[in-house]
Amino acid sequence: RWAAAYYLHPLGEVIKAALPAGINVQSRRGSSADAGDAMAGGKAVRTETVYRLATDPPAADVPRGKSSLILSHLHNAGEATAAELRGIFADCAPQLRRLRELGFVESEAREVYRDPFREEAVTPDAPLVLNAGQAAARDRIVAAVDTGRFTPFLLHGVTGSGKTEVYLQTIAHLLDRGRTALVLVPEIALTPQLVNRFRRRFRCGIAVLHSGLSDGERYDEWRRIRRGEVAIVIGARSAIFAPLERIGMIVVDEEHESSYKQSEGFRYNARDLALVRGKMEKACVVLGTATPQVTTWPAATTGRLELLSLPERVNGLPMPRAEVIDARGRKGDAILPPLAEAIAANLANGGQTLVFLNRRGFA
């Protein structure tokens, strides 16, 4: 309701934007649903059939042949899905149907979550040793989390200063307190690497929300969040609407990125909504960046945001040297002589060069 009133947008369309596409039958019109999807009440719920031995089997003789082998397998395994049984006993559908009719086995339809990272194995890792700046930032955020009050931070750290490790260790603390965390990233491309880092660190449920997932995957992730089965949600701007409860911290990584602004349909800024939701949830909000927005920096220096600084790279790595070339009076020259000489020297040394062209008015 707050977003609809603030952005002067119809409440119904705001709610629609906050819900996953899979919750609406019309969203799948014109496309073929995944095999096994049950469109029940407009929800694309995938199910699988699970078989187990009947609790009260008949006194009749046990069928022989493949049926006997199936019963033996269920006795040893406890239960098995139809797909698992088909993999072991080819063309066993008639036998399963007959065993169920005779009362030797029971079956039920069980929901199956479509996990976008189910095929990716991860190796657990341990928390890293923080430097003085990281430890100070972590301790301050942890103290704010423990107060249970809304506290907004600007975590201003140079590239490579270890902001993510601060997030991880702070989230570990709030998970121990029974709270949850919402982490926003500006680009879908950044999500897999961040998710893998979180999965290596935490054994709790982690959900992912972004437009790169299929409708079914997004709907399943949304349901897991709604049911309280996850403690961490990671996603792009639309994840700000995730139905996560007991939020202890909201992280907006690279808060300066323009991709946090939705430019079509319901137009909103997820970075701003993160602050609003944090206030509603009485949670800490951490805006992390090496280059704050022009509106964020004054807010931090005047006390509206609490400023936490990470001025050094981890492990004492040096900062890259930057040089500004005065291009006044050199109209039409795309590559100025000092830049051309530096590129030539770099190539001669076997290095590579990236040249960014300012074609949109800003870069």
MOBEL-V695227 format. One line per field, one symbol per residue. phi: phi as a letter, one per 40 degrees, with the letter a starting at -180 (. if undefined). burial: b if it has 24 or more other ideal C-beta (glycine too) atoms within 12 Angstrom, else e. Layout:
phi=???
burial=???
This chain:
phi=.ccccccfbddccccccccccccbdccbcgbcccdgcbcbggbcccbbcbbacccbccccccdcgccccccccccccgaaccccccccbcfcdcccccccccgcbbbacbcbccccbccbcbbdbbdccccccccccccccdccdccgbcbcbbccbcdgcgccccddcccdcccccgcbbbbbbcbdcccdcccccccccbcccbbbbaccccdccccccccccccgcbbbbbacdccccdccbfcbabbbcfccccccccbbgccabccccccccdcccfbcbbcbacbccccccccccbgcbccbbbcbccggcccccbbbccccgbcgccbcdccccccccccccgcbbbbcbcbbgaa
burial=eebeeebeeeeeebeebbbbbbbeeeebeeeebeeebebeeebbbbbbbbbbbeeeeeeeeebeeebeebbebbeeeeebbbeebeeebeebeebbeebbeeebbebeeebbbbbbbeeeeeeeeebeebbebbeebbebbbebbeeeebbbbbbbbbeebbbbbbbbbbbbbbbeeebbbbbbbbebebbeebbbbbbebbebbbbbbbbebbbbbbbbbbbbbbeebbbbbbbbbbbbbbbbebbbbbbbbbbbbebbebeeebebbbbbbbbbbbeebebbbbbbbbebbeebeebbeeeebbbbbbeeebeeeeeeeeeeeeeeeeeeeeeeeeeeeeeeeeeeeeeeeeeeeeeeeee
